[in-house]
Each structure stands twice: as structure tokens, then as C-alpha cells.
Amino acid sequence: MLEKVKTLFKDPVFWDIFGLLTFSFIVVVAVWSLSTEEPFSRPLRTIFLLIGMAGLMIDSQTVWHRFVKKDK
């Protein structure tokens, strides 16, 4: 079991999926913060949104090509 977990952490695909979820979370937090005017300053919210969108685009493209289109 522990060996499977170690192998999973070494696989770049795991980190692509993890990044996709992480950047999705950042985008959701940024959009929520922008729409409710809480709890971050406006420049920080904008930076969060830009980082989240950039990471989301990059990781989703990687996951799309690796899992959906089955590119090698």
C-alpha cells in the first residue's frame, strides 16, 4: 500500500490533477472574494484570480491531452 502511494507521488500525472484541483480552488476563492468584497484587498484578489486562471488553463490542457485524448 505504501509503495502505491510513493509511486503515485512520483507520477507527474498526479501532480497535474492535483494542480487542476488546486487552481480551481484558487479561482473559486478569488471569484467569491471579488463578488462579496471580502476578505482580501482588491489587488490581491486580482492576483489570485490571474494565478488561478493561468494554472487552471495549463493543468487542464495537460490533463485533457493525457487522459481525454490519450496523447503520449
HTML snippet that shows the backbone in 3Dmol.js (N, CA, C, O; Angstrom):
<script src="https://3Dmol.org/build/3Dmol-min.js"></script>
<div id="view" style="width:600px;height:400px;position:relative"></div>
<script>
const pdb = `
ATOM      1  N   MET A   1       0.819  -1.197   0.000  1.00  0.00           N
ATOM      2  CA  MET A   1       0.000   0.000   0.000  1.00  0.00           C
ATOM      3  C   MET A   1       0.864   1.262   0.000  1.00  0.00           C
ATOM      4  O   MET A   1       0.621   2.191  -0.771  1.00  0.00           O
ATOM      5  N   LEU A   2       1.862   1.284   0.864  1.00  0.00           N
ATOM      6  CA  LEU A   2       2.747   2.440   0.941  1.00  0.00           C
ATOM      7  C   LEU A   2       3.524   2.617  -0.362  1.00  0.00           C
ATOM      8  O   LEU A   2       3.807   3.741  -0.778  1.00  0.00           O
ATOM      9  N   GLU A   3       3.862   1.511  -0.992  1.00  0.00           N
ATOM     10  CA  GLU A   3       4.585   1.577  -2.266  1.00  0.00           C
ATOM     11  C   GLU A   3       3.715   2.207  -3.357  1.00  0.00           C
ATOM     12  O   GLU A   3       4.216   2.955  -4.196  1.00  0.00           O
ATOM     13  N   LYS A   4       2.416   1.906  -3.344  1.00  0.00           N
ATOM     14  CA  LYS A   4       1.497   2.510  -4.315  1.00  0.00           C
ATOM     15  C   LYS A   4       1.409   4.023  -4.120  1.00  0.00           C
ATOM     16  O   LYS A   4       1.361   4.781  -5.089  1.00  0.00           O
ATOM     17  N   VAL A   5       1.388   4.447  -2.867  1.00  0.00           N
ATOM     18  CA  VAL A   5       1.325   5.877  -2.571  1.00  0.00           C
ATOM     19  C   VAL A   5       2.608   6.562  -3.027  1.00  0.00           C
ATOM     20  O   VAL A   5       2.556   7.645  -3.610  1.00  0.00           O
ATOM     21  N   LYS A   6       3.752   5.946  -2.771  1.00  0.00           N
ATOM     22  CA  LYS A   6       5.031   6.513  -3.206  1.00  0.00           C
ATOM     23  C   LYS A   6       5.086   6.613  -4.725  1.00  0.00           C
ATOM     24  O   LYS A   6       5.564   7.609  -5.268  1.00  0.00           O
ATOM     25  N   THR A   7       4.598   5.586  -5.408  1.00  0.00           N
ATOM     26  CA  THR A   7       4.575   5.598  -6.869  1.00  0.00           C
ATOM     27  C   THR A   7       3.639   6.693  -7.376  1.00  0.00           C
ATOM     28  O   THR A   7       3.943   7.372  -8.357  1.00  0.00           O
ATOM     29  N   LEU A   8       2.514   6.858  -6.710  1.00  0.00           N
ATOM     30  CA  LEU A   8       1.555   7.891  -7.105  1.00  0.00           C
ATOM     31  C   LEU A   8       2.170   9.281  -7.003  1.00  0.00           C
ATOM     32  O   LEU A   8       1.988  10.108  -7.896  1.00  0.00           O
ATOM     33  N   PHE A   9       2.898   9.541  -5.920  1.00  0.00           N
ATOM     34  CA  PHE A   9       3.518  10.853  -5.733  1.00  0.00           C
ATOM     35  C   PHE A   9       4.629  11.117  -6.735  1.00  0.00           C
ATOM     36  O   PHE A   9       4.926  12.274  -7.031  1.00  0.00           O
ATOM     37  N   LYS A  10       5.247  10.070  -7.262  1.00  0.00           N
ATOM     38  CA  LYS A  10       6.314  10.244  -8.248  1.00  0.00           C
ATOM     39  C   LYS A  10       5.767  10.448  -9.657  1.00  0.00           C
ATOM     40  O   LYS A  10       6.482  10.926 -10.537  1.00  0.00           O
ATOM     41  N   ASP A  11       4.513  10.092  -9.871  1.00  0.00           N
ATOM     42  CA  ASP A  11       3.906  10.193 -11.198  1.00  0.00           C
ATOM     43  C   ASP A  11       3.517  11.643 -11.486  1.00  0.00           C
ATOM     44  O   ASP A  11       2.763  12.237 -10.716  1.00  0.00           O
ATOM     45  N   PRO A  12       4.018  12.225 -12.582  1.00  0.00           N
ATOM     46  CA  PRO A  12       3.676  13.614 -12.908  1.00  0.00           C
ATOM     47  C   PRO A  12       2.182  13.835 -13.141  1.00  0.00           C
ATOM     48  O   PRO A  12       1.681  14.942 -12.940  1.00  0.00           O
ATOM     49  N   VAL A  13       1.475  12.802 -13.557  1.00  0.00           N
ATOM     50  CA  VAL A  13       0.038  12.928 -13.807  1.00  0.00           C
ATOM     51  C   VAL A  13      -0.701  13.274 -12.515  1.00  0.00           C
ATOM     52  O   VAL A  13      -1.642  14.068 -12.529  1.00  0.00           O
ATOM     53  N   PHE A  14      -0.279  12.687 -11.412  1.00  0.00           N
ATOM     54  CA  PHE A  14      -0.896  13.002 -10.121  1.00  0.00           C
ATOM     55  C   PHE A  14      -0.795  14.490  -9.832  1.00  0.00           C
ATOM     56  O   PHE A  14      -1.761  15.105  -9.380  1.00  0.00           O
ATOM     57  N   TRP A  15       0.355  15.064 -10.088  1.00  0.00           N
ATOM     58  CA  TRP A  15       0.566  16.482  -9.792  1.00  0.00           C
ATOM     59  C   TRP A  15      -0.216  17.371 -10.751  1.00  0.00           C
ATOM     60  O   TRP A  15      -0.610  18.478 -10.383  1.00  0.00           O
ATOM     61  N   ASP A  16      -0.447  16.899 -11.983  1.00  0.00           N
ATOM     62  CA  ASP A  16      -1.294  17.660 -12.908  1.00  0.00           C
ATOM     63  C   ASP A  16      -2.734  17.712 -12.406  1.00  0.00           C
ATOM     64  O   ASP A  16      -3.372  18.764 -12.437  1.00  0.00           O
ATOM     65  N   ILE A  17      -3.235  16.578 -11.949  1.00  0.00           N
ATOM     66  CA  ILE A  17      -4.604  16.535 -11.429  1.00  0.00           C
ATOM     67  C   ILE A  17      -4.698  17.338 -10.132  1.00  0.00           C
ATOM     68  O   ILE A  17      -5.657  18.079  -9.922  1.00  0.00           O
ATOM     69  N   PHE A  18      -3.705  17.187  -9.273  1.00  0.00           N
ATOM     70  CA  PHE A  18      -3.669  17.949  -8.024  1.00  0.00           C
ATOM     71  C   PHE A  18      -3.629  19.451  -8.314  1.00  0.00           C
ATOM     72  O   PHE A  18      -4.317  20.230  -7.655  1.00  0.00           O
ATOM     73  N   GLY A  19      -2.830  19.853  -9.291  1.00  0.00           N
ATOM     74  CA  GLY A  19      -2.758  21.265  -9.682  1.00  0.00           C
ATOM     75  C   GLY A  19      -4.075  21.761 -10.234  1.00  0.00           C
ATOM     76  O   GLY A  19      -4.482  22.890  -9.959  1.00  0.00           O
ATOM     77  N   LEU A  20      -4.744  20.929 -11.010  1.00  0.00           N
ATOM     78  CA  LEU A  20      -6.047  21.297 -11.560  1.00  0.00           C
ATOM     79  C   LEU A  20      -7.042  21.594 -10.436  1.00  0.00           C
ATOM     80  O   LEU A  20      -7.772  22.583 -10.487  1.00  0.00           O
ATOM     81  N   LEU A  21      -7.061  20.736  -9.433  1.00  0.00           N
ATOM     82  CA  LEU A  21      -7.959  20.958  -8.297  1.00  0.00           C
ATOM     83  C   LEU A  21      -7.549  22.191  -7.488  1.00  0.00           C
ATOM     84  O   LEU A  21      -8.399  22.969  -7.056  1.00  0.00           O
ATOM     85  N   THR A  22      -6.250  22.361  -7.291  1.00  0.00           N
ATOM     86  CA  THR A  22      -5.758  23.500  -6.518  1.00  0.00           C
ATOM     87  C   THR A  22      -6.068  24.821  -7.214  1.00  0.00           C
ATOM     88  O   THR A  22      -6.550  25.761  -6.582  1.00  0.00           O
ATOM     89  N   PHE A  23      -5.795  24.892  -8.507  1.00  0.00           N
ATOM     90  CA  PHE A  23      -6.058  26.131  -9.235  1.00  0.00           C
ATOM     91  C   PHE A  23      -7.558  26.398  -9.358  1.00  0.00           C
ATOM     92  O   PHE A  23      -7.981  27.553  -9.383  1.00  0.00           O
ATOM     93  N   SER A  24      -8.357  25.344  -9.433  1.00  0.00           N
ATOM     94  CA  SER A  24      -9.812  25.534  -9.424  1.00  0.00           C
ATOM     95  C   SER A  24     -10.248  26.160  -8.106  1.00  0.00           C
ATOM     96  O   SER A  24     -11.086  27.061  -8.086  1.00  0.00           O
ATOM     97  N   PHE A  25      -9.679  25.680  -7.012  1.00  0.00           N
ATOM     98  CA  PHE A  25      -9.990  26.242  -5.700  1.00  0.00           C
ATOM     99  C   PHE A  25      -9.587  27.712  -5.622  1.00  0.00           C
ATOM    100  O   PHE A  25     -10.341  28.533  -5.101  1.00  0.00           O
ATOM    101  N   ILE A  26      -8.405  28.050  -6.136  1.00  0.00           N
ATOM    102  CA  ILE A  26      -7.939  29.438  -6.109  1.00  0.00           C
ATOM    103  C   ILE A  26      -8.881  30.335  -6.909  1.00  0.00           C
ATOM    104  O   ILE A  26      -9.196  31.446  -6.481  1.00  0.00           O
ATOM    105  N   VAL A  27      -9.329  29.859  -8.064  1.00  0.00           N
ATOM    106  CA  VAL A  27     -10.262  30.649  -8.881  1.00  0.00           C
ATOM    107  C   VAL A  27     -11.577  30.851  -8.135  1.00  0.00           C
ATOM    108  O   VAL A  27     -12.116  31.958  -8.121  1.00  0.00           O
ATOM    109  N   VAL A  28     -12.097  29.797  -7.519  1.00  0.00           N
ATOM    110  CA  VAL A  28     -13.362  29.908  -6.785  1.00  0.00           C
ATOM    111  C   VAL A  28     -13.230  30.899  -5.633  1.00  0.00           C
ATOM    112  O   VAL A  28     -14.117  31.728  -5.428  1.00  0.00           O
ATOM    113  N   VAL A  29     -12.133  30.823  -4.879  1.00  0.00           N
ATOM    114  CA  VAL A  29     -11.918  31.753  -3.764  1.00  0.00           C
ATOM    115  C   VAL A  29     -11.802  33.184  -4.278  1.00  0.00           C
ATOM    116  O   VAL A  29     -12.358  34.104  -3.679  1.00  0.00           O
ATOM    117  N   ALA A  30     -11.087  33.377  -5.379  1.00  0.00           N
ATOM    118  CA  ALA A  30     -10.921  34.725  -5.930  1.00  0.00           C
ATOM    119  C   ALA A  30     -12.251  35.288  -6.422  1.00  0.00           C
ATOM    120  O   ALA A  30     -12.562  36.450  -6.164  1.00  0.00           O
ATOM    121  N   VAL A  31     -13.030  34.485  -7.120  1.00  0.00           N
ATOM    122  CA  VAL A  31     -14.332  34.956  -7.615  1.00  0.00           C
ATOM    123  C   VAL A  31     -15.262  35.250  -6.444  1.00  0.00           C
ATOM    124  O   VAL A  31     -15.964  36.261  -6.450  1.00  0.00           O
ATOM    125  N   TRP A  32     -15.274  34.377  -5.440  1.00  0.00           N
ATOM    126  CA  TRP A  32     -16.098  34.621  -4.256  1.00  0.00           C
ATOM    127  C   TRP A  32     -15.684  35.922  -3.573  1.00  0.00           C
ATOM    128  O   TRP A  32     -16.530  36.732  -3.195  1.00  0.00           O
ATOM    129  N   SER A  33     -14.388  36.111  -3.422  1.00  0.00           N
ATOM    130  CA  SER A  33     -13.887  37.312  -2.758  1.00  0.00           C
ATOM    131  C   SER A  33     -14.216  38.572  -3.562  1.00  0.00           C
ATOM    132  O   SER A  33     -14.568  39.602  -2.987  1.00  0.00           O
ATOM    133  N   LEU A  34     -14.104  38.491  -4.876  1.00  0.00           N
ATOM    134  CA  LEU A  34     -14.438  39.646  -5.716  1.00  0.00           C
ATOM    135  C   LEU A  34     -15.933  39.967  -5.670  1.00  0.00           C
ATOM    136  O   LEU A  34     -16.320  41.135  -5.704  1.00  0.00           O
ATOM    137  N   SER A  35     -16.761  38.944  -5.593  1.00  0.00           N
ATOM    138  CA  SER A  35     -18.205  39.185  -5.618  1.00  0.00           C
ATOM    139  C   SER A  35     -18.760  39.616  -4.258  1.00  0.00           C
ATOM    140  O   SER A  35     -19.788  40.292  -4.204  1.00  0.00           O
ATOM    141  N   THR A  36     -18.103  39.242  -3.172  1.00  0.00           N
ATOM    142  CA  THR A  36     -18.614  39.600  -1.843  1.00  0.00           C
ATOM    143  C   THR A  36     -17.832  40.727  -1.188  1.00  0.00           C
ATOM    144  O   THR A  36     -18.191  41.181  -0.102  1.00  0.00           O
ATOM    145  N   GLU A  37     -16.769  41.183  -1.836  1.00  0.00           N
ATOM    146  CA  GLU A  37     -15.909  42.245  -1.292  1.00  0.00           C
ATOM    147  C   GLU A  37     -15.255  41.846   0.033  1.00  0.00           C
ATOM    148  O   GLU A  37     -15.015  42.700   0.886  1.00  0.00           O
ATOM    149  N   GLU A  38     -14.969  40.561   0.209  1.00  0.00           N
ATOM    150  CA  GLU A  38     -14.300  40.066   1.405  1.00  0.00           C
ATOM    151  C   GLU A  38     -13.239  39.071   0.992  1.00  0.00           C
ATOM    152  O   GLU A  38     -13.257  38.683  -0.176  1.00  0.00           O
ATOM    153  N   PRO A  39     -12.352  38.633   1.790  1.00  0.00           N
ATOM    154  CA  PRO A  39     -11.678  39.293   2.893  1.00  0.00           C
ATOM    155  C   PRO A  39     -10.342  39.880   2.459  1.00  0.00           C
ATOM    156  O   PRO A  39      -9.607  40.408   3.293  1.00  0.00           O
ATOM    157  N   PHE A  40     -10.010  39.800   1.167  1.00  0.00           N
ATOM    158  CA  PHE A  40      -8.709  40.253   0.677  1.00  0.00           C
ATOM    159  C   PHE A  40      -8.822  41.625   0.014  1.00  0.00           C
ATOM    160  O   PHE A  40      -9.914  42.062  -0.348  1.00  0.00           O
ATOM    161  N   SER A  41      -7.691  42.291  -0.138  1.00  0.00           N
ATOM    162  CA  SER A  41      -7.686  43.567  -0.860  1.00  0.00           C
ATOM    163  C   SER A  41      -7.914  43.301  -2.347  1.00  0.00           C
ATOM    164  O   SER A  41      -7.657  42.201  -2.836  1.00  0.00           O
ATOM    165  N   ARG A  42      -8.393  44.304  -3.049  1.00  0.00           N
ATOM    166  CA  ARG A  42      -8.704  44.122  -4.472  1.00  0.00           C
ATOM    167  C   ARG A  42      -7.494  43.703  -5.303  1.00  0.00           C
ATOM    168  O   ARG A  42      -7.636  42.805  -6.133  1.00  0.00           O
ATOM    169  N   PRO A  43      -6.307  44.300  -5.130  1.00  0.00           N
ATOM    170  CA  PRO A  43      -5.157  43.846  -5.913  1.00  0.00           C
ATOM    171  C   PRO A  43      -4.800  42.380  -5.643  1.00  0.00           C
ATOM    172  O   PRO A  43      -4.441  41.647  -6.564  1.00  0.00           O
ATOM    173  N   LEU A  44      -4.900  41.958  -4.386  1.00  0.00           N
ATOM    174  CA  LEU A  44      -4.595  40.573  -4.054  1.00  0.00           C
ATOM    175  C   LEU A  44      -5.623  39.627  -4.670  1.00  0.00           C
ATOM    176  O   LEU A  44      -5.269  38.547  -5.143  1.00  0.00           O
ATOM    177  N   ARG A  45      -6.889  40.028  -4.667  1.00  0.00           N
ATOM    178  CA  ARG A  45      -7.932  39.206  -5.296  1.00  0.00           C
ATOM    179  C   ARG A  45      -7.686  39.062  -6.788  1.00  0.00           C
ATOM    180  O   ARG A  45      -7.872  37.984  -7.352  1.00  0.00           O
ATOM    181  N   THR A  46      -7.271  40.138  -7.421  1.00  0.00           N
ATOM    182  CA  THR A  46      -6.987  40.098  -8.856  1.00  0.00           C
ATOM    183  C   THR A  46      -5.798  39.190  -9.145  1.00  0.00           C
ATOM    184  O   THR A  46      -5.815  38.427 -10.111  1.00  0.00           O
ATOM    185  N   ILE A  47      -4.771  39.272  -8.311  1.00  0.00           N
ATOM    186  CA  ILE A  47      -3.601  38.401  -8.485  1.00  0.00           C
ATOM    187  C   ILE A  47      -4.004  36.941  -8.304  1.00  0.00           C
ATOM    188  O   ILE A  47      -3.599  36.086  -9.092  1.00  0.00           O
ATOM    189  N   PHE A  48      -4.806  36.645  -7.263  1.00  0.00           N
ATOM    190  CA  PHE A  48      -5.299  35.280  -7.065  1.00  0.00           C
ATOM    191  C   PHE A  48      -6.052  34.789  -8.297  1.00  0.00           C
ATOM    192  O   PHE A  48      -5.846  33.665  -8.755  1.00  0.00           O
ATOM    193  N   LEU A  49      -6.913  35.630  -8.821  1.00  0.00           N
ATOM    194  CA  LEU A  49      -7.705  35.241  -9.980  1.00  0.00           C
ATOM    195  C   LEU A  49      -6.814  34.963 -11.186  1.00  0.00           C
ATOM    196  O   LEU A  49      -7.021  33.975 -11.889  1.00  0.00           O
ATOM    197  N   LEU A  50      -5.835  35.815 -11.431  1.00  0.00           N
ATOM    198  CA  LEU A  50      -4.937  35.613 -12.574  1.00  0.00           C
ATOM    199  C   LEU A  50      -4.087  34.355 -12.415  1.00  0.00           C
ATOM    200  O   LEU A  50      -3.931  33.587 -13.365  1.00  0.00           O
ATOM    201  N   ILE A  51      -3.537  34.142 -11.222  1.00  0.00           N
ATOM    202  CA  ILE A  51      -2.738  32.936 -10.978  1.00  0.00           C
ATOM    203  C   ILE A  51      -3.603  31.690 -11.125  1.00  0.00           C
ATOM    204  O   ILE A  51      -3.188  30.709 -11.743  1.00  0.00           O
ATOM    205  N   GLY A  52      -4.796  31.732 -10.560  1.00  0.00           N
ATOM    206  CA  GLY A  52      -5.693  30.588 -10.649  1.00  0.00           C
ATOM    207  C   GLY A  52      -6.103  30.274 -12.074  1.00  0.00           C
ATOM    208  O   GLY A  52      -6.125  29.110 -12.473  1.00  0.00           O
ATOM    209  N   MET A  53      -6.428  31.306 -12.846  1.00  0.00           N
ATOM    210  CA  MET A  53      -6.835  31.078 -14.235  1.00  0.00           C
ATOM    211  C   MET A  53      -5.676  30.557 -15.077  1.00  0.00           C
ATOM    212  O   MET A  53      -5.865  29.659 -15.898  1.00  0.00           O
ATOM    213  N   ALA A  54      -4.480  31.109 -14.886  1.00  0.00           N
ATOM    214  CA  ALA A  54      -3.318  30.645 -15.652  1.00  0.00           C
ATOM    215  C   ALA A  54      -2.998  29.191 -15.321  1.00  0.00           C
ATOM    216  O   ALA A  54      -2.792  28.377 -16.221  1.00  0.00           O
ATOM    217  N   GLY A  55      -2.957  28.871 -14.047  1.00  0.00           N
ATOM    218  CA  GLY A  55      -2.676  27.494 -13.646  1.00  0.00           C
ATOM    219  C   GLY A  55      -3.757  26.534 -14.087  1.00  0.00           C
ATOM    220  O   GLY A  55      -3.470  25.412 -14.503  1.00  0.00           O
ATOM    221  N   LEU A  56      -4.997  26.972 -13.999  1.00  0.00           N
ATOM    222  CA  LEU A  56      -6.114  26.141 -14.426  1.00  0.00           C
ATOM    223  C   LEU A  56      -6.033  25.842 -15.916  1.00  0.00           C
ATOM    224  O   LEU A  56      -6.275  24.708 -16.330  1.00  0.00           O
ATOM    225  N   MET A  57      -5.700  26.831 -16.719  1.00  0.00           N
ATOM    226  CA  MET A  57      -5.584  26.610 -18.164  1.00  0.00           C
ATOM    227  C   MET A  57      -4.446  25.646 -18.486  1.00  0.00           C
ATOM    228  O   MET A  57      -4.611  24.748 -19.311  1.00  0.00           O
ATOM    229  N   ILE A  58      -3.309  25.822 -17.851  1.00  0.00           N
ATOM    230  CA  ILE A  58      -2.154  24.971 -18.136  1.00  0.00           C
ATOM    231  C   ILE A  58      -2.413  23.536 -17.692  1.00  0.00           C
ATOM    232  O   ILE A  58      -2.201  22.601 -18.465  1.00  0.00           O
ATOM    233  N   ASP A  59      -2.870  23.355 -16.448  1.00  0.00           N
ATOM    234  CA  ASP A  59      -3.091  21.999 -15.951  1.00  0.00           C
ATOM    235  C   ASP A  59      -4.262  21.315 -16.641  1.00  0.00           C
ATOM    236  O   ASP A  59      -4.207  20.110 -16.886  1.00  0.00           O
ATOM    237  N   SER A  60      -5.319  22.053 -16.962  1.00  0.00           N
ATOM    238  CA  SER A  60      -6.447  21.415 -17.638  1.00  0.00           C
ATOM    239  C   SER A  60      -6.065  20.975 -19.044  1.00  0.00           C
ATOM    240  O   SER A  60      -6.544  19.947 -19.522  1.00  0.00           O
ATOM    241  N   GLN A  61      -5.212  21.737 -19.709  1.00  0.00           N
ATOM    242  CA  GLN A  61      -4.746  21.323 -21.027  1.00  0.00           C
ATOM    243  C   GLN A  61      -3.908  20.048 -20.926  1.00  0.00           C
ATOM    244  O   GLN A  61      -4.040  19.146 -21.754  1.00  0.00           O
ATOM    245  N   THR A  62      -3.061  19.976 -19.925  1.00  0.00           N
ATOM    246  CA  THR A  62      -2.238  18.784 -19.728  1.00  0.00           C
ATOM    247  C   THR A  62      -3.108  17.571 -19.418  1.00  0.00           C
ATOM    248  O   THR A  62      -2.918  16.503 -20.002  1.00  0.00           O
ATOM    249  N   VAL A  63      -4.057  17.730 -18.507  1.00  0.00           N
ATOM    250  CA  VAL A  63      -4.945  16.620 -18.157  1.00  0.00           C
ATOM    251  C   VAL A  63      -5.801  16.233 -19.358  1.00  0.00           C
ATOM    252  O   VAL A  63      -6.021  15.046 -19.597  1.00  0.00           O
ATOM    253  N   TRP A  64      -6.281  17.204 -20.111  1.00  0.00           N
ATOM    254  CA  TRP A  64      -7.087  16.921 -21.303  1.00  0.00           C
ATOM    255  C   TRP A  64      -6.302  16.064 -22.294  1.00  0.00           C
ATOM    256  O   TRP A  64      -6.805  15.044 -22.766  1.00  0.00           O
ATOM    257  N   HIS A  65      -5.092  16.467 -22.604  1.00  0.00           N
ATOM    258  CA  HIS A  65      -4.301  15.717 -23.583  1.00  0.00           C
ATOM    259  C   HIS A  65      -3.871  14.353 -23.050  1.00  0.00           C
ATOM    260  O   HIS A  65      -3.773  13.397 -23.819  1.00  0.00           O
ATOM    261  N   ARG A  66      -3.618  14.250 -21.767  1.00  0.00           N
ATOM    262  CA  ARG A  66      -3.135  12.993 -21.206  1.00  0.00           C
ATOM    263  C   ARG A  66      -4.252  11.984 -21.014  1.00  0.00           C
ATOM    264  O   ARG A  66      -4.060  10.800 -21.292  1.00  0.00           O
ATOM    265  N   PHE A  67      -5.439  12.431 -20.536  1.00  0.00           N
ATOM    266  CA  PHE A  67      -6.497  11.494 -20.181  1.00  0.00           C
ATOM    267  C   PHE A  67      -7.626  11.415 -21.193  1.00  0.00           C
ATOM    268  O   PHE A  67      -8.129  10.326 -21.470  1.00  0.00           O
ATOM    269  N   VAL A  68      -8.029  12.538 -21.743  1.00  0.00           N
ATOM    270  CA  VAL A  68      -9.186  12.530 -22.640  1.00  0.00           C
ATOM    271  C   VAL A  68      -8.774  12.127 -24.047  1.00  0.00           C
ATOM    272  O   VAL A  68      -9.374  11.236 -24.648  1.00  0.00           O
ATOM    273  N   LYS A  69      -7.750  12.787 -24.568  1.00  0.00           N
ATOM    274  CA  LYS A  69      -7.304  12.480 -25.926  1.00  0.00           C
ATOM    275  C   LYS A  69      -6.331  11.315 -25.962  1.00  0.00           C
ATOM    276  O   LYS A  69      -6.062  10.764 -27.029  1.00  0.00           O
ATOM    277  N   LYS A  70      -5.801  10.935 -24.809  1.00  0.00           N
ATOM    278  CA  LYS A  70      -4.862   9.811 -24.670  1.00  0.00           C
ATOM    279  C   LYS A  70      -3.588  10.022 -25.472  1.00  0.00           C
ATOM    280  O   LYS A  70      -3.068   9.076 -26.064  1.00  0.00           O
ATOM    281  N   ASP A  71      -3.074  11.261 -25.499  1.00  0.00           N
ATOM    282  CA  ASP A  71      -1.781  11.524 -26.134  1.00  0.00           C
ATOM    283  C   ASP A  71      -0.678  10.952 -25.262  1.00  0.00           C
ATOM    284  O   ASP A  71      -0.844  10.771 -24.056  1.00  0.00           O
ATOM    285  N   LYS A  72       0.437  10.677 -25.891  1.00  0.00           N
ATOM    286  CA  LYS A  72       1.569  10.129 -25.130  1.00  0.00           C
ATOM    287  C   LYS A  72       2.566  11.185 -24.812  1.00  0.00           C
ATOM    288  O   LYS A  72       3.582  10.903 -24.177  1.00  0.00           O
TER     289      LYS A  72
END
`;
const viewer = $3Dmol.createViewer("view");
viewer.addModel(pdb, "pdb");
viewer.setStyle({}, {cartoon: {color: "spectrum"}});
viewer.zoomTo();
viewer.render();
</script>
